[in-house]
């Protein structure tokens, strides 16, 4: 009988222990889940979000537009020719990965180019040029580059005229430049009726303006989301055949517009923006249909943007070596010490009832760099006996000691004829 009671007690204790362990595991899981939803401030390793946070820090309360894709491609092109510390920094900021090919004939254009000064055409590594052609489908344009015409003409052509130039002049120390250009011209799957576009108040930075507001009542081809942190809409563009560029109405496009209205201020929201935030948006989206109509109001907008603080922003993100005299691009050119001179990122967007046009260009120039000497000031006063020498090559031709220099008198002249 006692043995039976012991067994029962053992089973009860074992069950209690198991329940306790389960409750602990559940609590830990809940904490982890909640911490993810709270979107902590841990550093996100994804370059895209790091760049977004940087530009938001540089440009507050103003329109701006960047193409993380374009910047990442251009930096990857630089990395292919980098070594030592320069390569380490680039790998840390822009980890190697397979970058998606987003090209769609006539609708999304992606182009890369190398601009090589003719006097260096045989100095640039053949392996590097071949890799750029093979893996980046890059053009190689050789010119005197006394003016930026060739560079700007290429940018104008590859962005369909949306960005007409990227640089104003070319440095005398120019060795090579590289660029990535992206141009997009796509239509909404369900377009806005322009007859419904009207004037409506738009408030920003405490000021009210009359905005051109587009309207749409979406019973299909759209989704909305509403979480604790944001509300907004996801609008698809048409699916375009990659080869022909023509619309294929039978397929759903992976190209979408996401409009987000944060429930906090913009800066706080962007500080916590990462890939988990985007995943949560998609996890919570609700798609329009027979039982759901999304009545959308979206302002029309169009502007150009020049990321004038691009170089400073990259430095602040940790890319310092490539801009300094210690830059190592020996896998591009070994006969000259070069560093990144110009770093340019320009964009354009036009969003209206029909669809969206947008363009971006990222440009880096490699220029001859000189050793940066630390500037100092030294005061030396010969106010006591001293030695002097006059040398010719390794020979000391004269050697002397001065104990008593010439004295100043009222007849002393400071100039001789």
C-alpha positions in Angstrom: 0.0 0.0 0.0 2.8 2.4 0.9 4.6 1.5 -2.3 1.5 2.4 -4.3 1.1 5.8 -2.6 4.8 6.5 -3.3 4.2 5.8 -7.0 1.2 8.0 -7.1 3.1 10.8 -5.4 6.0 10.4 -7.8 3.6 10.7 -10.8 1.9 13.8 -9.3 5.3 15.4 -8.7 6.5 14.5 -12.2 3.3 16.1 -13.7 3.8 19.2 -11.7 7.4 19.5 -12.8 6.3 19.1 -16.4 3.6 21.7 -16.0 6.1 24.1 -14.5 8.6 23.6 -17.3 5.8 24.1 -19.9 4.7 27.3 -18.3 8.4 28.5 -18.2 8.8 27.7 -21.9 5.5 29.4 -22.8 6.6 32.5 -20.9 9.9 32.6 -22.7 8.2 32.2 -26.0 5.8 35.0 -25.2 8.6 37.3 -24.2 10.4 36.5 -27.4 7.3 37.1 -29.5 6.4 40.3 -27.7 10.0 41.6 -28.0 9.8 41.0 -31.8 6.5 42.9 -32.0 8.0 45.7 -30.0 10.6 46.1 -32.7 13.6 46.6 -30.5 16.5 48.8 -31.5 19.0 46.0 -32.3 21.3 46.7 -35.2 19.9 45.3 -38.5 22.5 43.8 -40.7 20.6 44.4 -43.9 22.3 47.2 -45.9 19.0 48.5 -47.3 17.7 49.5 -43.8 21.0 50.8 -42.7 21.1 53.1 -45.6 17.5 54.2 -45.0 18.2 55.1 -41.4 21.3 57.0 -42.5 19.5 59.2 -45.1 16.7 59.8 -42.7 19.2 61.1 -40.3 20.7 63.4 -42.9 17.4 64.7 -44.3 14.6 65.3 -41.8 11.2 66.9 -42.6 11.8 67.0 -46.3 11.2 65.0 -49.5 13.9 62.5 -50.2 14.3 59.5 -52.4 17.0 56.9 -52.6 17.5 53.6 -54.4 19.2 51.1 -52.0 19.3 48.7 -54.9 21.3 51.1 -57.1 23.7 52.0 -54.3 24.2 48.3 -53.3 25.0 47.3 -57.0 27.5 50.2 -57.4 29.2 49.4 -54.1 29.4 45.7 -55.1 31.1 46.8 -58.3 33.6 48.7 -56.2 34.1 45.8 -53.9 35.0 43.5 -56.8 38.2 45.5 -57.1 38.9 46.2 -53.5 41.5 44.6 -51.1 42.7 44.7 -47.5 41.0 47.2 -45.2 38.9 48.7 -48.0 37.5 45.2 -48.8 36.9 44.5 -45.1 34.9 47.6 -44.7 32.8 47.0 -47.8 32.1 43.4 -46.8 31.0 44.6 -43.3 28.6 47.2 -44.7 27.5 45.4 -47.9 27.7 41.6 -47.3 28.0 39.5 -50.4 24.7 38.2 -51.7 23.0 37.4 -54.9 21.3 40.7 -56.0 18.0 40.1 -57.7 17.9 40.9 -61.4 14.9 43.2 -61.7 15.3 44.0 -65.4 12.0 43.9 -67.4 12.3 44.9 -71.0 11.1 48.5 -71.6 9.6 48.7 -68.1 12.5 48.4 -65.6 15.9 49.1 -67.0 19.1 48.4 -65.0 22.4 49.4 -66.5 26.0 49.4 -65.3 29.1 51.1 -66.9 32.8 51.6 -66.4 34.2 55.0 -67.6 37.9 54.5 -68.2 40.3 57.4 -69.1 42.1 56.5 -72.3 45.6 56.8 -70.8 44.7 54.1 -68.3 42.9 51.7 -70.6 45.7 49.2 -70.4 46.4 49.7 -66.7 42.9 48.7 -65.5 42.9 45.0 -64.6 41.7 42.8 -67.5 40.2 40.4 -64.9 38.2 43.3 -63.4 36.9 44.5 -66.7 35.9 41.0 -67.8 34.1 40.4 -64.5 32.2 43.6 -64.8 31.1 42.6 -68.3 30.3 39.0 -67.4 28.6 39.4 -64.0 27.3 42.9 -64.1 26.6 43.2 -67.9 28.6 46.4 -67.7 29.5 48.6 -70.6 33.1 49.8 -70.8 33.4 53.3 -72.2 36.9 54.7 -72.9 37.4 58.4 -73.5 39.7 61.3 -72.7 37.2 62.4 -70.1 38.3 66.1 -70.3 34.5 66.8 -69.9 31.7 64.7 -68.3 29.7 64.5 -71.5 30.2 60.8 -72.1 29.2 60.0 -68.5 26.2 62.4 -68.5 25.0 61.2 -71.9 25.0 57.6 -70.6 23.1 58.5 -67.5 20.5 60.5 -69.5 20.0 57.6 -71.9 19.8 54.8 -69.3 17.3 56.7 -67.1 15.1 57.6 -70.0 15.9 61.3 -69.6 14.6 61.4 -66.0 18.1 62.2 -64.8 20.0 64.3 -67.3 23.4 64.5 -65.6 25.3 63.0 -62.6 28.5 65.2 -62.5 29.3 68.7 -63.5 33.0 68.2 -64.3 35.8 65.7 -64.3 38.9 65.9 -62.0 42.3 66.1 -63.6 43.2 63.1 -61.4 40.3 61.0 -62.9 41.3 57.4 -63.6 38.0 55.6 -63.8 34.4 55.9 -62.9 31.6 53.4 -62.4 27.8 53.8 -62.3 24.6 51.9 -61.9 21.4 53.3 -63.3 17.8 52.2 -62.7 14.8 53.4 -64.6 11.2 52.4 -64.0 8.0 53.1 -66.0 5.0 51.0 -64.9 1.3 51.3 -64.6 -1.1 50.4 -61.8 -3.0 47.1 -62.2 -6.1 49.1 -61.2 -5.6 52.7 -62.2 -7.0 55.8 -60.5 -9.9 57.6 -62.2 -8.5 61.0 -62.9 -12.0 62.5 -62.9 -12.1 61.8 -59.2 -8.9 63.6 -58.4 -9.6 66.7 -56.3 -8.1 69.2 -54.0 -7.7 68.2 -50.3 -5.8 69.5 -47.3 -2.5 67.9 -46.6 -0.8 68.7 -43.2 3.0 68.5 -42.7 5.3 70.0 -40.2 2.4 71.9 -38.7 1.5 73.5 -42.0 -1.6 72.9 -44.1 -1.4 72.8 -47.9 -3.9 72.0 -50.7 -2.8 68.7 -52.2 -3.7 67.1 -55.5 -5.5 64.0 -54.1 -6.2 60.9 -56.2 -9.1 58.7 -55.2 -9.8 55.0 -55.8 -12.4 52.5 -54.6 -10.7 49.1 -54.8 -12.7 45.9 -54.8 -9.7 43.9 -56.1 -6.0 44.2 -56.8 -5.2 45.8 -53.5 -4.6 45.1 -49.8 -4.6 47.2 -46.6 -3.0 46.6 -43.2 -3.6 48.0 -39.8 -1.3 47.0 -36.9 -0.3 48.6 -33.6 2.4 50.5 -35.4 1.1 51.5 -38.8 -1.7 51.5 -41.3 -1.4 51.6 -45.0 -2.0 50.0 -48.4 -0.3 47.7 -50.9 -1.0 48.4 -54.6 0.3 46.1 -57.4 1.5 47.2 -60.7 0.9 45.2 -63.9 2.8 42.1 -64.7 5.1 42.7 -67.6 6.7 40.0 -69.7 10.5 40.1 -69.1 11.3 39.6 -72.8 8.7 41.7 -74.6 7.8 44.2 -71.9 4.1 43.7 -72.7 1.4 43.4 -70.0 0.3 39.8 -69.2 -3.1 40.2 -67.5 -3.1 36.5 -66.4 -0.3 36.9 -64.0 0.2 38.8 -60.7 3.2 41.1 -60.5 5.7 41.0 -57.7 6.2 44.7 -58.2 4.1 46.6 -55.6 3.7 50.0 -54.0 3.5 50.1 -50.2 2.2 53.2 -48.6 2.7 53.4 -44.8 1.2 55.8 -42.3 3.1 55.3 -39.0 1.2 55.6 -35.8 4.3 57.3 -34.2 6.4 60.0 -35.7 8.4 59.2 -38.9 11.8 59.3 -37.3 10.9 56.9 -34.5 9.3 54.5 -37.0 12.3 54.5 -39.3 14.7 54.0 -36.4 13.0 50.6 -35.9 12.4 49.7 -39.5 13.8 46.4 -40.6 12.8 43.3 -42.6 10.7 42.0 -39.7 8.5 45.1 -39.8 7.8 44.5 -43.5 7.1 40.8 -42.8 4.6 41.8 -40.2 2.9 44.2 -42.6 2.4 41.3 -45.1 1.3 38.9 -42.3 -1.4 41.4 -41.4 -2.6 42.5 -44.8 -6.2 42.0 -45.9 -7.0 41.8 -49.5 -9.9 43.6 -51.2 -12.7 41.5 -52.7 -16.5 41.0 -52.7 -16.6 41.6 -49.0 -14.1 44.4 -48.8 -13.7 47.7 -50.6 -10.7 49.9 -49.9 -11.5 53.6 -50.4 -8.1 55.1 -51.0 -6.9 58.7 -51.2 -3.3 59.1 -52.3 -1.7 62.5 -53.2 0.0 62.9 -56.5 3.7 63.7 -56.3 6.7 64.3 -58.5 10.2 65.5 -57.5 14.0 65.0 -58.1 16.4 64.4 -55.3 20.2 64.8 -55.0 21.7 63.0 -52.0 24.3 65.6 -51.6 25.4 64.1 -48.2 26.0 60.7 -49.8 29.7 60.6 -49.3 29.4 61.7 -45.6 26.6 59.2 -45.1 28.7 56.3 -46.4 31.6 57.4 -44.2 29.3 57.5 -41.1 28.1 54.0 -42.0 31.7 52.8 -41.8 33.1 53.2 -45.3 36.1 55.4 -44.7 39.0 53.6 -46.3 37.8 53.9 -49.9 37.7 57.7 -49.6 41.2 58.0 -48.1 44.8 57.8 -49.3 44.9 54.3 -47.8 42.2 53.0 -50.2 43.1 49.7 -51.7 41.7 49.1 -55.2 44.7 47.2 -56.4 42.5 44.6 -58.0 41.3 47.3 -60.4 44.6 49.2 -61.0 48.0 48.5 -59.4 50.1 51.1 -61.3 48.4 54.0 -59.5 47.3 54.6 -55.9 43.6 55.5 -56.3 40.7 56.3 -54.0 37.0 57.2 -54.5 36.8 60.9 -55.4 33.1 61.6 -56.2 30.2 59.7 -54.7 26.9 60.7 -56.3 23.3 59.4 -55.8 20.5 61.1 -57.7 16.8 60.1 -58.0 13.6 61.1 -59.7 9.9 60.0 -59.2 6.6 60.8 -60.7 3.5 59.1 -59.2 0.1 59.8 -60.7 -3.3 58.2 -61.6 -1.7 56.0 -64.4 1.3 54.6 -62.6 4.8 55.4 -61.6 8.0 56.6 -63.3 11.2 56.6 -61.3 14.9 56.6 -61.8 18.1 56.5 -59.9 21.8 56.7 -60.6 24.8 55.9 -58.3 28.2 57.0 -59.5 31.7 56.6 -58.0 34.9 58.0 -59.5 38.4 56.6 -58.8 41.1 59.3 -58.8 44.8 59.4 -58.2 45.3 60.0 -54.5 48.3 61.6 -52.7 49.6 60.8 -49.3 47.8 62.9 -46.7 50.4 64.5 -44.5 49.5 65.7 -41.1 49.7 69.5 -41.0 51.8 70.8 -38.1 53.4 74.1 -37.2 56.9 74.2 -35.7 58.7 77.2 -34.3 62.6 77.1 -34.4 64.6 80.1 -33.2 68.4 80.2 -33.6 69.0 82.4 -30.5 72.1 80.6 -29.2 75.3 79.2 -30.7 74.8 76.7 -33.6 76.5 74.6 -36.2 75.9 74.7 -39.9 77.0 72.6 -42.9 76.9 73.0 -46.6 76.7 69.7 -48.4 76.9 68.5 -52.0 75.3 65.1 -52.3 77.0 63.1 -49.6 79.8 65.5 -49.2 80.0 68.1 -46.5 81.5 71.0 -48.4 81.3 73.5 -45.6 80.9 73.1 -41.9 80.7 76.0 -39.4 79.8 77.1 -35.9 78.2 80.5 -35.0 78.7 82.0 -31.6 78.4 85.7 -32.5 76.3 86.8 -35.5 76.2 90.2 -37.0 74.9 92.9 -34.7 72.0 95.3 -35.5 73.0 99.0 -35.5 71.5 102.3 -36.7 73.4 101.7 -40.0 72.1 98.3 -40.6 70.2 97.8 -43.9 67.9 94.9 -44.5 68.2 94.9 -48.3 71.2 95.0 -50.6 71.2 96.3 -54.1 
